[in-house]
Amino acid sequence: MKGENLQGLVEFVAQSLVDEPTKVNVHTHQSGNSVYLELHVSKQDMGRVIGKGGRVANSLRTLLKVAAAREGNRAKLDIVEPR
């Protein structure tokens, strides 16, 4: 259940940031106490999710780490560039 909560958090925040919320997709992989998340957005929304100098992406990662730590886990977020 811990991965689903984090996945929902990332999806919610990402959908709030982008122009095309239907194209937001988060894949989760869990290994022990670590949860690995991959965020996929449309090519046009990459700039919105990353932000100037990566500030939005870093803020999203910080929020995710805090939420995971509250559940006693570790989390890592990768933003995957669309093909």
N, CA, C and O atoms as a CHARMM CRD file, in Angstrom:
* protein
*
  332
    1    1 MET  N      0.81000  -1.20200   0.00000 PROA 1      0.00000
    2    1 MET  CA     0.00000   0.00000   0.00000 PROA 1      0.00000
    3    1 MET  C      0.85300   1.26600   0.00000 PROA 1      0.00000
    4    1 MET  O      0.40600   2.31100  -0.47200 PROA 1      0.00000
    5    2 LYS  N      2.06300   1.18500   0.51800 PROA 2      0.00000
    6    2 LYS  CA     2.88100   2.39200   0.62700 PROA 2      0.00000
    7    2 LYS  C      3.22000   2.99500  -0.73200 PROA 2      0.00000
    8    2 LYS  O      3.25700   4.21800  -0.86400 PROA 2      0.00000
    9    3 GLY  N      3.46800   2.16800  -1.74000 PROA 3      0.00000
   10    3 GLY  CA     3.79100   2.67000  -3.06600 PROA 3      0.00000
   11    3 GLY  C      2.62400   3.37300  -3.72900 PROA 3      0.00000
   12    3 GLY  O      2.81800   4.33000  -4.47800 PROA 3      0.00000
   13    4 GLU  N      1.39800   2.90100  -3.45800 PROA 4      0.00000
   14    4 GLU  CA     0.21500   3.51000  -4.06900 PROA 4      0.00000
   15    4 GLU  C     -0.01200   4.92500  -3.55000 PROA 4      0.00000
   16    4 GLU  O     -0.40400   5.81300  -4.30600 PROA 4      0.00000
   17    5 ASN  N      0.23700   5.13300  -2.25000 PROA 5      0.00000
   18    5 ASN  CA     0.07400   6.46900  -1.67900 PROA 5      0.00000
   19    5 ASN  C      1.03800   7.45300  -2.31800 PROA 5      0.00000
   20    5 ASN  O      0.65900   8.57300  -2.66100 PROA 5      0.00000
   21    6 LEU  N      2.27400   7.03500  -2.47500 PROA 6      0.00000
   22    6 LEU  CA     3.29100   7.90500  -3.07600 PROA 6      0.00000
   23    6 LEU  C      2.99600   8.13300  -4.55100 PROA 6      0.00000
   24    6 LEU  O      3.17900   9.23700  -5.06500 PROA 6      0.00000
   25    7 GLN  N      2.53800   7.08500  -5.23000 PROA 7      0.00000
   26    7 GLN  CA     2.19000   7.21100  -6.64200 PROA 7      0.00000
   27    7 GLN  C      1.04900   8.21300  -6.80900 PROA 7      0.00000
   28    7 GLN  O      1.08700   9.05600  -7.70500 PROA 7      0.00000
   29    8 GLY  N      0.04600   8.12100  -5.95700 PROA 8      0.00000
   30    8 GLY  CA    -1.07600   9.05700  -6.01800 PROA 8      0.00000
   31    8 GLY  C     -0.65100  10.48600  -5.75700 PROA 8      0.00000
   32    8 GLY  O     -1.16300  11.41500  -6.38200 PROA 8      0.00000
   33    9 LEU  N      0.28600  10.67000  -4.83200 PROA 9      0.00000
   34    9 LEU  CA     0.80000  12.00700  -4.53100 PROA 9      0.00000
   35    9 LEU  C      1.49900  12.60600  -5.75200 PROA 9      0.00000
   36    9 LEU  O      1.24500  13.75400  -6.11900 PROA 9      0.00000
   37   10 VAL  N      2.37500  11.82800  -6.37400 PROA 10     0.00000
   38   10 VAL  CA     3.10800  12.32100  -7.54300 PROA 10     0.00000
   39   10 VAL  C      2.14500  12.61200  -8.69300 PROA 10     0.00000
   40   10 VAL  O      2.27400  13.63700  -9.36200 PROA 10     0.00000
   41   11 GLU  N      1.18400  11.72500  -8.92500 PROA 11     0.00000
   42   11 GLU  CA     0.20600  11.94500  -9.99500 PROA 11     0.00000
   43   11 GLU  C     -0.58900  13.22300  -9.75600 PROA 11     0.00000
   44   11 GLU  O     -0.78700  14.01500 -10.67800 PROA 11     0.00000
   45   12 PHE  N     -1.04400  13.42600  -8.52400 PROA 12     0.00000
   46   12 PHE  CA    -1.84400  14.60300  -8.19700 PROA 12     0.00000
   47   12 PHE  C     -1.06100  15.89500  -8.45300 PROA 12     0.00000
   48   12 PHE  O     -1.56600  16.81600  -9.09400 PROA 12     0.00000
   49   13 VAL  N      0.15100  15.95400  -7.95500 PROA 13     0.00000
   50   13 VAL  CA     0.95800  17.17100  -8.11000 PROA 13     0.00000
   51   13 VAL  C      1.29200  17.39900  -9.58000 PROA 13     0.00000
   52   13 VAL  O      1.18500  18.52200 -10.07300 PROA 13     0.00000
   53   14 ALA  N      1.69600  16.34500 -10.28200 PROA 14     0.00000
   54   14 ALA  CA     2.06200  16.48500 -11.69400 PROA 14     0.00000
   55   14 ALA  C      0.86100  16.91800 -12.52700 PROA 14     0.00000
   56   14 ALA  O      0.99500  17.77900 -13.39700 PROA 14     0.00000
   57   15 GLN  N     -0.31200  16.33500 -12.27400 PROA 15     0.00000
   58   15 GLN  CA    -1.50800  16.71200 -13.02600 PROA 15     0.00000
   59   15 GLN  C     -1.89600  18.15800 -12.76600 PROA 15     0.00000
   60   15 GLN  O     -2.48000  18.80900 -13.63300 PROA 15     0.00000
   61   16 SER  N     -1.58200  18.66100 -11.59500 PROA 16     0.00000
   62   16 SER  CA    -1.87100  20.05700 -11.27100 PROA 16     0.00000
   63   16 SER  C     -0.93900  21.02100 -12.00200 PROA 16     0.00000
   64   16 SER  O     -1.28400  22.18300 -12.21500 PROA 16     0.00000
   65   17 LEU  N      0.23200  20.54100 -12.38200 PROA 17     0.00000
   66   17 LEU  CA     1.23300  21.39700 -13.01900 PROA 17     0.00000
   67   17 LEU  C      1.11300  21.47700 -14.53700 PROA 17     0.00000
   68   17 LEU  O      1.43600  22.51100 -15.12200 PROA 17     0.00000
   69   18 VAL  N      0.66200  20.42100 -15.17900 PROA 18     0.00000
   70   18 VAL  CA     0.75400  20.30100 -16.63600 PROA 18     0.00000
   71   18 VAL  C     -0.49800  20.78000 -17.35600 PROA 18     0.00000
   72   18 VAL  O     -1.55200  20.96400 -16.74700 PROA 18     0.00000
   73   19 ASP  N     -0.36100  20.98000 -18.67900 PROA 19     0.00000
   74   19 ASP  CA    -1.49100  21.35600 -19.52500 PROA 19     0.00000
   75   19 ASP  C     -2.31000  20.13700 -19.94800 PROA 19     0.00000
   76   19 ASP  O     -3.51200  20.24900 -20.19100 PROA 19     0.00000
   77   20 GLU  N     -1.66600  18.98100 -20.03500 PROA 20     0.00000
   78   20 GLU  CA    -2.33400  17.74900 -20.45800 PROA 20     0.00000
   79   20 GLU  C     -2.30400  16.71600 -19.31600 PROA 20     0.00000
   80   20 GLU  O     -1.48500  15.79700 -19.33900 PROA 20     0.00000
   81   21 PRO  N     -3.19000  16.86100 -18.32000 PROA 21     0.00000
   82   21 PRO  CA    -3.15500  15.95200 -17.17000 PROA 21     0.00000
   83   21 PRO  C     -3.46900  14.49700 -17.51200 PROA 21     0.00000
   84   21 PRO  O     -3.08800  13.59400 -16.76700 PROA 21     0.00000
   85   22 THR  N     -4.15700  14.26000 -18.62600 PROA 22     0.00000
   86   22 THR  CA    -4.48500  12.87700 -18.99100 PROA 22     0.00000
   87   22 THR  C     -3.25400  12.10200 -19.45000 PROA 22     0.00000
   88   22 THR  O     -3.27700  10.87100 -19.48700 PROA 22     0.00000
   89   23 LYS  N     -2.18900  12.80200 -19.79800 PROA 23     0.00000
   90   23 LYS  CA    -0.96600  12.13400 -20.25400 PROA 23     0.00000
   91   23 LYS  C      0.04500  11.89100 -19.13900 PROA 23     0.00000
   92   23 LYS  O      1.14800  11.40700 -19.39300 PROA 23     0.00000
   93   24 VAL  N     -0.32900  12.22700 -17.90500 PROA 24     0.00000
   94   24 VAL  CA     0.54100  11.96700 -16.76300 PROA 24     0.00000
   95   24 VAL  C      0.41300  10.49200 -16.39700 PROA 24     0.00000
   96   24 VAL  O     -0.69000   9.97100 -16.23000 PROA 24     0.00000
   97   25 ASN  N      1.55700   9.83400 -16.27600 PROA 25     0.00000
   98   25 ASN  CA     1.58200   8.41500 -15.94100 PROA 25     0.00000
   99   25 ASN  C      2.75000   8.17700 -14.98500 PROA 25     0.00000
  100   25 ASN  O      3.86300   8.64800 -15.21900 PROA 25     0.00000
  101   26 VAL  N      2.48200   7.43900 -13.90500 PROA 26     0.00000
  102   26 VAL  CA     3.52000   7.14200 -12.92300 PROA 26     0.00000
  103   26 VAL  C      3.64200   5.63600 -12.78100 PROA 26     0.00000
  104   26 VAL  O      2.66100   4.95200 -12.48800 PROA 26     0.00000
  105   27 HSD  N      4.84600   5.11900 -12.98800 PROA 27     0.00000
  106   27 HSD  CA     5.12900   3.69500 -12.80200 PROA 27     0.00000
  107   27 HSD  C      5.89100   3.53900 -11.48900 PROA 27     0.00000
  108   27 HSD  O      6.79800   4.31500 -11.18800 PROA 27     0.00000
  109   28 THR  N      5.51300   2.53400 -10.72000 PROA 28     0.00000
  110   28 THR  CA     6.10900   2.30700  -9.40700 PROA 28     0.00000
  111   28 THR  C      6.76600   0.94400  -9.35000 PROA 28     0.00000
  112   28 THR  O      6.21900  -0.04700  -9.83500 PROA 28     0.00000
  113   29 HSD  N      7.94900   0.90700  -8.75100 PROA 29     0.00000
  114   29 HSD  CA     8.66100  -0.35000  -8.50600 PROA 29     0.00000
  115   29 HSD  C      9.13000  -0.31300  -7.05600 PROA 29     0.00000
  116   29 HSD  O      9.72000   0.67000  -6.60900 PROA 29     0.00000
  117   30 GLN  N      8.86400  -1.38500  -6.33300 PROA 30     0.00000
  118   30 GLN  CA     9.21100  -1.42600  -4.92700 PROA 30     0.00000
  119   30 GLN  C     10.24400  -2.50700  -4.66700 PROA 30     0.00000
  120   30 GLN  O     10.15500  -3.61600  -5.19500 PROA 30     0.00000
  121   31 SER  N     11.22700  -2.16500  -3.84500 PROA 31     0.00000
  122   31 SER  CA    12.26400  -3.11300  -3.47100 PROA 31     0.00000
  123   31 SER  C     12.58700  -2.90000  -1.99800 PROA 31     0.00000
  124   31 SER  O     13.27600  -1.94400  -1.64200 PROA 31     0.00000
  125   32 GLY  N     12.09300  -3.78600  -1.14700 PROA 32     0.00000
  126   32 GLY  CA    12.31900  -3.63900   0.29000 PROA 32     0.00000
  127   32 GLY  C     11.64800  -2.38800   0.81500 PROA 32     0.00000
  128   32 GLY  O     10.44400  -2.20600   0.63500 PROA 32     0.00000
  129   33 ASN  N     12.41700  -1.52000   1.46600 PROA 33     0.00000
  130   33 ASN  CA    11.89000  -0.25800   1.99300 PROA 33     0.00000
  131   33 ASN  C     11.98200   0.88200   0.99300 PROA 33     0.00000
  132   33 ASN  O     11.64200   2.01700   1.32500 PROA 33     0.00000
  133   34 SER  N     12.43100   0.60800  -0.21400 PROA 34     0.00000
  134   34 SER  CA    12.60000   1.65600  -1.21600 PROA 34     0.00000
  135   34 SER  C     11.50500   1.57000  -2.27000 PROA 34     0.00000
  136   34 SER  O     11.12600   0.48700  -2.71600 PROA 34     0.00000
  137   35 VAL  N     11.01000   2.74100  -2.65600 PROA 35     0.00000
  138   35 VAL  CA    10.01100   2.83900  -3.71000 PROA 35     0.00000
  139   35 VAL  C     10.60800   3.69300  -4.81900 PROA 35     0.00000
  140   35 VAL  O     11.05400   4.81500  -4.57500 PROA 35     0.00000
  141   36 TYR  N     10.61600   3.16500  -6.03200 PROA 36     0.00000
  142   36 TYR  CA    11.14100   3.86900  -7.19400 PROA 36     0.00000
  143   36 TYR  C      9.97500   4.26900  -8.08000 PROA 36     0.00000
  144   36 TYR  O      9.16500   3.42600  -8.46800 PROA 36     0.00000
  145   37 LEU  N      9.88900   5.55000  -8.40000 PROA 37     0.00000
  146   37 LEU  CA     8.79700   6.03800  -9.22400 PROA 37     0.00000
  147   37 LEU  C      9.34500   6.67000 -10.49200 PROA 37     0.00000
  148   37 LEU  O     10.35500   7.37300 -10.46200 PROA 37     0.00000
  149   38 GLU  N      8.67200   6.41300 -11.60300 PROA 38     0.00000
  150   38 GLU  CA     9.01100   7.03000 -12.88600 PROA 38     0.00000
  151   38 GLU  C      7.82000   7.86500 -13.32100 PROA 38     0.00000
  152   38 GLU  O      6.70700   7.35500 -13.44900 PROA 38     0.00000
  153   39 LEU  N      8.05800   9.14500 -13.54600 PROA 39     0.00000
  154   39 LEU  CA     7.01100  10.06200 -13.97900 PROA 39     0.00000
  155   39 LEU  C      7.12400  10.28300 -15.48100 PROA 39     0.00000
  156   39 LEU  O      8.17800  10.66500 -15.99000 PROA 39     0.00000
  157   40 HSD  N      6.03000  10.03900 -16.17600 PROA 40     0.00000
  158   40 HSD  CA     5.95600  10.25100 -17.62000 PROA 40     0.00000
  159   40 HSD  C      4.92800  11.34000 -17.89700 PROA 40     0.00000
  160   40 HSD  O      3.79200  11.26000 -17.43100 PROA 40     0.00000
  161   41 VAL  N      5.32800  12.35900 -18.65800 PROA 41     0.00000
  162   41 VAL  CA     4.40900  13.42500 -19.08200 PROA 41     0.00000
  163   41 VAL  C      4.61700  13.66700 -20.57100 PROA 41     0.00000
  164   41 VAL  O      5.56300  13.14600 -21.16200 PROA 41     0.00000
  165   42 SER  N      3.73300  14.45700 -21.17800 PROA 42     0.00000
  166   42 SER  CA     3.88700  14.75300 -22.60200 PROA 42     0.00000
  167   42 SER  C      5.13500  15.62200 -22.81400 PROA 42     0.00000
  168   42 SER  O      5.62700  16.27700 -21.89600 PROA 42     0.00000
  169   43 LYS  N      5.61400  15.59900 -24.03300 PROA 43     0.00000
  170   43 LYS  CA     6.83500  16.33900 -24.36800 PROA 43     0.00000
  171   43 LYS  C      6.67400  17.84300 -24.09800 PROA 43     0.00000
  172   43 LYS  O      7.61700  18.50200 -23.65900 PROA 43     0.00000
  173   44 GLN  N      5.48400  18.37600 -24.36100 PROA 44     0.00000
  174   44 GLN  CA     5.23200  19.80600 -24.16300 PROA 44     0.00000
  175   44 GLN  C      5.22100  20.19600 -22.67900 PROA 44     0.00000
  176   44 GLN  O      5.45000  21.35800 -22.34300 PROA 44     0.00000
  177   45 ASP  N      4.95800  19.24300 -21.80700 PROA 45     0.00000
  178   45 ASP  CA     4.86300  19.54200 -20.38200 PROA 45     0.00000
  179   45 ASP  C      6.15100  19.27300 -19.60100 PROA 45     0.00000
  180   45 ASP  O      6.18900  19.50100 -18.39200 PROA 45     0.00000
  181   46 MET  N      7.18200  18.80300 -20.25100 PROA 46     0.00000
  182   46 MET  CA     8.43900  18.50200 -19.55100 PROA 46     0.00000
  183   46 MET  C      8.99100  19.73500 -18.83200 PROA 46     0.00000
  184   46 MET  O      9.45200  19.63900 -17.69500 PROA 46     0.00000
  185   47 GLY  N      8.94500  20.87800 -19.48800 PROA 47     0.00000
  186   47 GLY  CA     9.45500  22.11000 -18.88500 PROA 47     0.00000
  187   47 GLY  C      8.69600  22.50700 -17.63300 PROA 47     0.00000
  188   47 GLY  O      9.28500  23.02800 -16.68600 PROA 47     0.00000
  189   48 ARG  N      7.39500  22.26500 -17.62300 PROA 48     0.00000
  190   48 ARG  CA     6.57900  22.61000 -16.46100 PROA 48     0.00000
  191   48 ARG  C      6.91500  21.71400 -15.26700 PROA 48     0.00000
  192   48 ARG  O      6.91800  22.16800 -14.12300 PROA 48     0.00000
  193   49 VAL  N      7.19500  20.44600 -15.54100 PROA 49     0.00000
  194   49 VAL  CA     7.48300  19.49800 -14.46300 PROA 49     0.00000
  195   49 VAL  C      8.90300  19.67900 -13.93700 PROA 49     0.00000
  196   49 VAL  O      9.15200  19.48300 -12.74700 PROA 49     0.00000
  197   50 ILE  N      9.83000  20.04900 -14.80900 PROA 50     0.00000
  198   50 ILE  CA    11.21500  20.22900 -14.38000 PROA 50     0.00000
  199   50 ILE  C     11.42700  21.62000 -13.77700 PROA 50     0.00000
  200   50 ILE  O     12.07900  21.75300 -12.74100 PROA 50     0.00000
  201   51 GLY  N     10.88800  22.64300 -14.41200 PROA 51     0.00000
  202   51 GLY  CA    11.00700  24.00600 -13.89700 PROA 51     0.00000
  203   51 GLY  C     12.35900  24.61900 -14.21600 PROA 51     0.00000
  204   51 GLY  O     13.25700  23.95000 -14.72600 PROA 51     0.00000
  205   52 LYS  N     12.48900  25.89700 -13.90900 PROA 52     0.00000
  206   52 LYS  CA    13.74600  26.61200 -14.14800 PROA 52     0.00000
  207   52 LYS  C     14.83700  26.06200 -13.26000 PROA 52     0.00000
  208   52 LYS  O     14.72400  26.06800 -12.03500 PROA 52     0.00000
  209   53 GLY  N     15.87700  25.59700 -13.87900 PROA 53     0.00000
  210   53 GLY  CA    17.00200  25.06800 -13.11700 PROA 53     0.00000
  211   53 GLY  C     16.65800  23.80900 -12.33300 PROA 53     0.00000
  212   53 GLY  O     17.39700  23.42600 -11.42600 PROA 53     0.00000
  213   54 GLY  N     15.54800  23.16300 -12.66900 PROA 54     0.00000
  214   54 GLY  CA    15.15700  21.93700 -11.98300 PROA 54     0.00000
  215   54 GLY  C     14.49500  22.16200 -10.63700 PROA 54     0.00000
  216   54 GLY  O     14.39200  21.23400  -9.83400 PROA 54     0.00000
  217   55 ARG  N     14.04700  23.37900 -10.38000 PROA 55     0.00000
  218   55 ARG  CA    13.47800  23.69800  -9.06200 PROA 55     0.00000
  219   55 ARG  C     12.18300  22.94100  -8.77700 PROA 55     0.00000
  220   55 ARG  O     11.97900  22.45000  -7.66700 PROA 55     0.00000
  221   56 VAL  N     11.31100  22.84700  -9.77900 PROA 56     0.00000
  222   56 VAL  CA    10.03700  22.14800  -9.55700 PROA 56     0.00000
  223   56 VAL  C     10.30100  20.65900  -9.32800 PROA 56     0.00000
  224   56 VAL  O      9.71400  20.05200  -8.43200 PROA 56     0.00000
  225   57 ALA  N     11.18100  20.07600 -10.13600 PROA 57     0.00000
  226   57 ALA  CA    11.51000  18.65500  -9.98600 PROA 57     0.00000
  227   57 ALA  C     12.12900  18.38200  -8.61500 PROA 57     0.00000
  228   57 ALA  O     11.78400  17.39500  -7.96500 PROA 57     0.00000
  229   58 ASN  N     13.02600  19.23700  -8.17900 PROA 58     0.00000
  230   58 ASN  CA    13.65300  19.05900  -6.86900 PROA 58     0.00000
  231   58 ASN  C     12.63600  19.21000  -5.73600 PROA 58     0.00000
  232   58 ASN  O     12.70200  18.49100  -4.73900 PROA 58     0.00000
  233   59 SER  N     11.71000  20.13100  -5.88900 PROA 59     0.00000
  234   59 SER  CA    10.66700  20.30500  -4.87400 PROA 59     0.00000
  235   59 SER  C      9.76800  19.07600  -4.81500 PROA 59     0.00000
  236   59 SER  O      9.38600  18.62900  -3.73400 PROA 59     0.00000
  237   60 LEU  N      9.43500  18.53800  -5.97400 PROA 60     0.00000
  238   60 LEU  CA     8.61200  17.33600  -6.03400 PROA 60     0.00000
  239   60 LEU  C      9.33500  16.15100  -5.39100 PROA 60     0.00000
  240   60 LEU  O      8.72000  15.35300  -4.68300 PROA 60     0.00000
  241   61 ARG  N     10.62300  16.04000  -5.63600 PROA 61     0.00000
  242   61 ARG  CA    11.41800  14.95900  -5.02200 PROA 61     0.00000
  243   61 ARG  C     11.48300  15.12400  -3.50200 PROA 61     0.00000
  244   61 ARG  O     11.39500  14.14200  -2.76500 PROA 61     0.00000
  245   62 THR  N     11.63600  16.35900  -3.03700 PROA 62     0.00000
  246   62 THR  CA    11.67800  16.61900  -1.59400 PROA 62     0.00000
  247   62 THR  C     10.35300  16.25900  -0.94300 PROA 62     0.00000
  248   62 THR  O     10.33300  15.62000   0.10900 PROA 62     0.00000
  249   63 LEU  N      9.25300  16.66000  -1.55200 PROA 63     0.00000
  250   63 LEU  CA     7.92800  16.32900  -1.04100 PROA 63     0.00000
  251   63 LEU  C      7.73400  14.81800  -0.98100 PROA 63     0.00000
  252   63 LEU  O      7.19000  14.29200  -0.01000 PROA 63     0.00000
  253   64 LEU  N      8.17900  14.13200  -2.01300 PROA 64     0.00000
  254   64 LEU  CA     8.06400  12.67800  -2.07500 PROA 64     0.00000
  255   64 LEU  C      8.89800  12.01400  -0.98200 PROA 64     0.00000
  256   64 LEU  O      8.43800  11.06700  -0.34300 PROA 64     0.00000
  257   65 LYS  N     10.10800  12.49700  -0.76300 PROA 65     0.00000
  258   65 LYS  CA    10.97000  11.92000   0.27000 PROA 65     0.00000
  259   65 LYS  C     10.38000  12.10400   1.66400 PROA 65     0.00000
  260   65 LYS  O     10.46600  11.20500   2.50000 PROA 65     0.00000
  261   66 VAL  N      9.78700  13.25500   1.91300 PROA 66     0.00000
  262   66 VAL  CA     9.16600  13.51200   3.21500 PROA 66     0.00000
  263   66 VAL  C      7.96500  12.58200   3.42400 PROA 66     0.00000
  264   66 VAL  O      7.79600  12.00800   4.50000 PROA 66     0.00000
  265   67 ALA  N      7.13700  12.44100   2.38700 PROA 67     0.00000
  266   67 ALA  CA     5.97100  11.56200   2.49200 PROA 67     0.00000
  267   67 ALA  C      6.39600  10.11200   2.70900 PROA 67     0.00000
  268   67 ALA  O      5.77400   9.39300   3.49200 PROA 67     0.00000
  269   68 ALA  N      7.44300   9.68400   2.02600 PROA 68     0.00000
  270   68 ALA  CA     7.93900   8.31300   2.18800 PROA 68     0.00000
  271   68 ALA  C      8.53300   8.11400   3.57500 PROA 68     0.00000
  272   68 ALA  O      8.32400   7.07000   4.19300 PROA 68     0.00000
  273   69 ALA  N      9.26600   9.09600   4.06800 PROA 69     0.00000
  274   69 ALA  CA     9.88600   8.98800   5.39000 PROA 69     0.00000
  275   69 ALA  C      8.82500   8.87200   6.48400 PROA 69     0.00000
  276   69 ALA  O      9.04500   8.19200   7.48600 PROA 69     0.00000
  277   70 ARG  N      7.69400   9.51700   6.30500 PROA 70     0.00000
  278   70 ARG  CA     6.61300   9.42200   7.29500 PROA 70     0.00000
  279   70 ARG  C      6.07900   8.00200   7.38000 PROA 70     0.00000
  280   70 ARG  O      5.54800   7.59800   8.41400 PROA 70     0.00000
  281   71 GLU  N      6.21500   7.24200   6.29900 PROA 71     0.00000
  282   71 GLU  CA     5.77600   5.84600   6.27800 PROA 71     0.00000
  283   71 GLU  C      6.92400   4.88600   6.57700 PROA 71     0.00000
  284   71 GLU  O      6.73700   3.66900   6.56900 PROA 71     0.00000
  285   72 GLY  N      8.10800   5.43200   6.84000 PROA 72     0.00000
  286   72 GLY  CA     9.26900   4.59800   7.14500 PROA 72     0.00000
  287   72 GLY  C      9.93300   4.01700   5.91800 PROA 72     0.00000
  288   72 GLY  O     10.54500   2.95100   5.99300 PROA 72     0.00000
  289   73 ASN  N      9.82500   4.69700   4.79000 PROA 73     0.00000
  290   73 ASN  CA    10.38900   4.21800   3.53500 PROA 73     0.00000
  291   73 ASN  C     11.32300   5.24800   2.92000 PROA 73     0.00000
  292   73 ASN  O     11.48300   6.36000   3.42400 PROA 73     0.00000
  293   74 ARG  N     11.93000   4.84000   1.81800 PROA 74     0.00000
  294   74 ARG  CA    12.74000   5.74900   1.00800 PROA 74     0.00000
  295   74 ARG  C     12.09900   5.79700  -0.36600 PROA 74     0.00000
  296   74 ARG  O     11.49500   4.82000  -0.80800 PROA 74     0.00000
  297   75 ALA  N     12.22800   6.93000  -1.04300 PROA 75     0.00000
  298   75 ALA  CA    11.62800   7.06400  -2.36400 PROA 75     0.00000
  299   75 ALA  C     12.57900   7.78100  -3.30200 PROA 75     0.00000
  300   75 ALA  O     13.33300   8.66600  -2.89600 PROA 75     0.00000
  301   76 LYS  N     12.52800   7.38200  -4.56200 PROA 76     0.00000
  302   76 LYS  CA    13.33300   8.02000  -5.60000 PROA 76     0.00000
  303   76 LYS  C     12.43400   8.28200  -6.79000 PROA 76     0.00000
  304   76 LYS  O     11.68400   7.40200  -7.21200 PROA 76     0.00000
  305   77 LEU  N     12.50600   9.49800  -7.33700 PROA 77     0.00000
  306   77 LEU  CA    11.67500   9.87500  -8.47000 PROA 77     0.00000
  307   77 LEU  C     12.55300  10.16600  -9.68100 PROA 77     0.00000
  308   77 LEU  O     13.49400  10.95600  -9.60500 PROA 77     0.00000
  309   78 ASP  N     12.23500   9.52400 -10.78700 PROA 78     0.00000
  310   78 ASP  CA    12.86900   9.82100 -12.06700 PROA 78     0.00000
  311   78 ASP  C     11.81500  10.39300 -13.00200 PROA 78     0.00000
  312   78 ASP  O     10.71700   9.85200 -13.12400 PROA 78     0.00000
  313   79 ILE  N     12.15700  11.48300 -13.65400 PROA 79     0.00000
  314   79 ILE  CA    11.26600  12.06400 -14.66100 PROA 79     0.00000
  315   79 ILE  C     11.79600  11.59200 -16.00800 PROA 79     0.00000
  316   79 ILE  O     12.90100  11.95200 -16.41400 PROA 79     0.00000
  317   80 VAL  N     11.00500  10.79300 -16.68600 PROA 80     0.00000
  318   80 VAL  CA    11.44000  10.14600 -17.91900 PROA 80     0.00000
  319   80 VAL  C     11.08800  11.03500 -19.10300 PROA 80     0.00000
  320   80 VAL  O      9.94600  11.47100 -19.25000 PROA 80     0.00000
  321   81 GLU  N     12.08000  11.29900 -19.94400 PROA 81     0.00000
  322   81 GLU  CA    11.87400  12.11300 -21.11700 PROA 81     0.00000
  323   81 GLU  C     11.11300  11.31500 -22.17500 PROA 81     0.00000
  324   81 GLU  O     11.48500  10.18400 -22.48800 PROA 81     0.00000
  325   82 PRO  N     10.03900  11.90800 -22.73200 PROA 82     0.00000
  326   82 PRO  CA     9.26300  11.17800 -23.73800 PROA 82     0.00000
  327   82 PRO  C     10.05300  10.95900 -25.01300 PROA 82     0.00000
  328   82 PRO  O     10.93800  11.74300 -25.35800 PROA 82     0.00000
  329   83 ARG  N      9.72300   9.89600 -25.70000 PROA 83     0.00000
  330   83 ARG  CA    10.42500   9.56300 -26.95600 PROA 83     0.00000
  331   83 ARG  C      9.86700  10.26600 -28.13600 PROA 83     0.00000
  332   83 ARG  O     10.35500  10.08400 -29.25100 PROA 83     0.00000
